């Protein structure tokens, strides 16, 4: 076969291959298309880029979040968070209410978290009347509808709505997409069986400190935990808020601690510190709230104590604080009992 014959056959083969192709097809872009509108992530759902989020949501830290928020609204929400940590449900309700008003004045849809916070605070107010509880149910319903399945907010809203069942909440109303005016239409259960809060004077704090260090600073910190009356003073508001929500007279929270030191530039002065570090968030909302309260209450105390230790070492530990009514003889002691389960130095 001559060279010209081979070239001719090659041209025929190429023409046949092209004839079987769709020359109008676009280049494949697998993996780059944005999901369709009905499949895009809602607020608080995961994402890898902003195109994965519905509407005008934006992807921050792998989660779809709003880009438009009320600065004043978020400020008052933070004030409400501080009040909740201090066990002041009434002040928290007022602050969250102001936060919601700012969102409404600026014509911005309030975040589901704010709706949940205000609804939860209203249910936690001692002696809250039916009008407040109706408002709480409406807010919690809105939070429920605005929270994606499986989210912490949804679990929180359902937990607080479950607490309204004793006040006559009709659960069928929650199936509606839109909020309604009346939620507490069923007969409320008698409140006579509600547990009375034990006296704060009867509370006792016990501490279990788990760590491996046998350094002098570690032992001094154990001695501090055993003797200081400040633990009970700091943790009582956290215990009270937890009791109001759960009616459980015992509260246990765990905080990771870290001790360290540093020299100045001239190495003439050594400073030391104890920090409350981040840990796993409890799954039960009342316990998570109590732990956050304990973190804020005890952090400054431990920071002050850490400055006194001034030892050139480092250690980590987990402190579990249990607050519960003690026996009369034990309750007279305002301090705490600390148990060291440390191992090797």
C-alpha positions in Angstrom: 0.0 0.0 0.0 1.4 3.3 -1.0 1.8 6.3 1.3 -1.1 8.1 -0.5 -3.4 5.2 0.1 -2.5 5.1 3.8 -3.2 8.8 4.1 -6.5 8.4 2.3 -7.6 5.6 4.7 -6.6 7.6 7.7 -8.7 10.6 6.6 -11.7 8.3 6.0 -11.4 6.9 9.6 -11.2 10.3 11.1 -14.2 11.5 9.2 -16.2 8.5 10.4 -15.2 9.1 14.0 -16.3 12.7 13.8 -19.6 11.8 12.2 -20.5 9.8 15.3 -19.8 12.7 17.6 -22.1 15.6 18.7 -20.1 18.6 17.7 -22.5 20.8 19.6 -21.8 19.2 23.0 -20.3 21.4 25.6 -17.1 20.6 27.5 -17.8 18.5 30.6 -17.6 20.4 33.9 -18.3 17.6 36.3 -18.0 18.6 40.0 -18.2 22.4 39.2 -21.9 22.9 38.8 -23.8 24.6 41.6 -26.6 22.5 43.1 -30.1 23.3 42.0 -32.1 25.8 44.1 -34.1 23.1 45.9 -31.0 21.2 46.9 -28.9 24.2 48.2 -28.0 24.3 51.9 -30.2 26.3 54.2 -29.0 28.5 57.1 -26.8 26.5 59.5 -26.3 23.6 57.1 -22.9 22.7 55.7 -21.3 24.0 52.5 -17.9 24.2 50.7 -18.5 27.5 48.9 -21.2 30.2 48.8 -22.7 28.7 45.6 -23.8 25.8 47.7 -26.0 28.0 49.9 -29.6 29.0 49.2 -30.7 32.6 48.6 -28.2 35.3 49.8 -26.5 33.1 52.4 -22.8 32.9 52.3 -20.4 30.0 53.2 -18.3 30.8 56.3 -16.3 28.1 58.1 -18.1 25.4 56.2 -21.6 26.5 57.3 -24.2 28.7 55.4 -24.6 31.9 57.3 -26.3 35.2 56.7 -24.4 38.2 55.4 -27.0 40.7 56.6 -27.4 41.0 60.4 -28.4 43.7 62.8 -25.4 45.0 64.8 -27.5 46.4 67.6 -29.7 43.3 67.6 -26.7 41.0 68.0 -25.3 43.3 70.8 -28.5 43.0 72.9 -28.5 39.2 72.1 -25.0 39.1 73.7 -26.3 41.0 76.7 -29.0 38.4 77.0 -26.4 35.6 76.8 -24.5 37.1 79.8 -27.7 37.4 81.8 -28.6 33.7 81.1 -25.1 32.7 82.3 -25.7 34.6 85.5 -29.1 32.9 86.0 -31.1 36.0 85.4 -33.9 34.8 83.1 -36.0 38.0 83.5 -33.1 40.3 82.4 -32.2 37.9 79.6 -35.8 38.0 78.3 -35.7 41.8 78.3 -32.4 41.9 76.4 -33.4 39.3 73.9 -36.7 41.2 73.4 -34.7 44.4 72.6 -32.6 42.4 70.1 -35.7 41.2 68.3 -37.1 44.7 68.2 -33.9 45.9 66.4 -34.2 43.2 63.8 -37.9 44.1 63.2 -37.1 47.8 63.0 -34.4 47.2 60.5 -36.7 44.8 58.6 -34.3 41.9 58.8 -35.5 38.4 59.5 -34.3 37.5 63.0 -31.9 34.5 63.3 -33.4 31.3 64.5 -31.0 31.3 67.4 -32.4 34.6 68.7 -35.9 33.3 68.5 -34.9 30.2 70.5 -33.0 32.3 73.1 -35.9 34.6 73.7 -38.5 31.7 73.9 -36.3 29.7 76.2 -35.7 32.7 78.5 -39.4 33.4 78.7 -40.1 29.8 79.7 -37.4 30.0 82.4 -38.8 33.1 84.1 -40.1 32.1 87.6 -43.9 32.4 87.6 -44.3 33.2 83.9 -48.0 33.8 83.1 -49.9 32.2 80.3 -49.4 35.3 78.0 -45.6 35.0 78.3 -45.8 31.2 77.7 -47.9 31.7 74.6 -45.4 34.1 73.3 -42.6 31.7 74.1 -44.4 28.9 72.2 -44.8 31.1 69.2 -41.1 32.1 69.2 -40.0 28.5 69.7 -42.2 27.4 66.8 -40.6 30.0 64.5 -37.2 28.8 65.7 -38.2 25.2 65.0 -39.3 26.1 61.4 -36.1 28.0 60.8 -33.7 25.3 62.0 -32.5 22.5 59.7 -33.1 18.8 60.7 -30.5 17.4 63.0 -29.2 20.8 64.1 -28.6 21.9 67.7 -31.1 24.7 67.4 -33.9 22.3 66.4 -33.1 20.0 69.4 -33.1 23.1 71.6 -36.5 24.3 70.3 -38.1 20.9 70.8 -36.7 20.5 74.3 -38.2 23.9 75.4 -41.5 23.1 73.6 -41.6 19.8 75.4 -41.4 21.7 78.6 -44.6 23.6 77.6 -46.6 20.4 77.3 -47.4 20.6 81.0 -48.8 24.1 80.4 -51.3 22.9 77.8 -49.3 23.0 74.5 -51.2 21.4 71.6 -48.5 19.5 69.7 -50.6 19.4 66.5 -50.1 23.1 66.1 -46.4 22.6 65.5 -47.2 20.8 62.2 -48.2 24.1 60.7 -45.7 26.0 58.6 -46.8 29.4 59.8 -47.0 30.6 63.5 -50.4 30.9 65.1 -51.9 32.9 67.9 -52.9 30.1 70.3 -50.6 27.2 71.3 -51.7 26.4 74.9 -55.2 25.2 74.1 -55.2 22.0 76.1 -55.8 21.6 79.8 -52.6 22.3 81.8 -51.3 19.8 84.3 -51.5 20.7 88.0 -48.4 22.5 89.2 -48.6 21.2 92.7 -46.1 18.5 92.1 -43.4 20.9 90.9 -40.3 20.5 93.0 -39.2 23.3 95.2 -35.6 24.5 94.8 -33.4 23.6 97.7 -31.9 26.4 99.6 -28.6 27.8 98.3 -27.2 27.5 101.8 -27.6 23.7 101.6 -25.6 23.4 98.4 -22.2 21.6 98.4 -19.6 21.6 95.7 -17.3 18.5 95.2 -14.5 18.5 92.7 -12.8 15.6 90.9 -9.5 16.7 89.3 -8.1 14.3 86.7 -4.5 14.9 85.7 -1.1 13.2 85.5 1.1 15.9 87.1 2.6 15.6 90.6 4.2 19.1 90.5 4.0 21.5 93.3 1.8 23.9 91.4 -0.7 21.0 90.7 -0.8 20.1 94.4 -1.3 23.7 95.5 -4.2 24.1 93.0 -5.8 21.0 94.6 -5.4 22.5 98.0 -7.0 25.7 96.7 -10.0 23.8 95.3 -10.4 22.0 98.7 -10.5 25.2 100.8 -11.9 28.1 98.8 -15.6 29.1 99.4 -15.6 30.9 96.0 -16.6 27.8 94.1 -20.0 27.6 95.7 -20.6 31.3 95.3 -19.6 31.2 91.6 -21.5 28.0 90.7 -24.8 28.6 92.6 -26.4 30.8 89.8 -25.4 28.1 87.2 -27.0 25.4 89.4 -30.2 27.5 89.9 -30.8 28.0 86.2 -30.2 24.3 85.5 -32.6 23.4 88.3 -35.3 25.7 87.0 -35.1 24.1 83.6 -34.7 20.4 84.6 -35.9 20.2 88.3 -32.8 18.1 88.9 -31.1 19.1 92.2 -27.7 17.8 91.1 -25.5 19.5 88.5 -22.2 18.2 87.1 -20.0 20.1 84.6 -16.5 19.3 83.4 -13.9 21.9 82.4 -10.5 21.2 80.8 -7.7 23.2 82.5 -4.2 24.1 81.4 -1.4 25.5 83.5 1.7 27.2 82.0 4.4 29.8 82.6 6.4 32.4 80.7 9.6 34.5 81.4 9.9 38.1 80.4 12.5 39.2 77.8 15.2 39.7 80.5 14.3 36.4 82.1 14.0 38.3 85.4 10.3 37.6 86.1 8.3 34.5 85.5 4.5 34.7 85.1 2.2 31.7 85.4 -1.4 31.1 84.4 -4.3 28.7 84.5 -6.7 28.7 81.6 -10.1 27.0 81.0 -9.7 25.6 77.5 -12.3 24.5 75.0 -13.9 21.1 75.3 -16.8 19.1 73.7 -20.2 20.7 74.1 -22.7 18.6 76.1 -25.6 17.4 73.9 -28.3 18.4 76.5 -29.0 22.1 76.1 -29.5 22.8 79.9 -26.2 21.1 80.7 -24.5 23.0 77.9 -25.9 26.3 79.2 -24.8 25.4 82.7 -21.3 24.5 81.5 -21.0 27.8 79.7 -22.1 29.6 82.9 -19.5 27.7 84.9 -16.8 28.5 82.4 -17.4 32.2 82.7 -17.8 32.1 86.5 -14.7 30.1 87.3 -12.3 31.3 84.6 -11.4 34.6 86.3 -11.0 32.8 89.7 -8.6 30.2 88.2 -6.7 32.9 86.3 -6.1 34.8 89.5 -5.0 31.7 91.3 -2.7 30.6 88.5 -0.7 33.9 88.8 0.2 32.9 92.4 1.7 29.5 91.6 4.8 30.7 89.6 6.3 27.3 89.0 8.3 26.5 85.9 6.2 23.5 84.6 3.2 22.7 82.5 0.3 20.4 83.1 -3.3 19.7 81.9 -6.2 18.4 83.8 -10.0 18.0 83.7 -12.0 19.3 86.6 -15.5 18.0 87.2 -17.6 20.1 89.5 -20.7 18.6 91.1 -23.2 20.9 92.8 -25.9 19.3 94.9 -27.6 19.7 98.3 -25.4 18.1 101.0 -26.2 16.7 104.4 -26.7 19.4 107.1 -23.3 18.8 108.7 -21.6 18.9 105.3 -23.5 21.9 104.1 -22.0 24.0 106.8 -18.6 23.8 105.1 -18.6 26.3 102.1 -15.5 24.8 100.6 -15.1 21.9 98.2 -13.7 18.4 98.3 -11.1 17.7 95.6 -10.1 14.2 94.5 -6.8 13.8 92.6 -6.7 10.9 90.2 -3.3 11.7 88.8 -0.9 9.1 87.7 2.8 9.4 86.7 4.5 12.7 87.1 
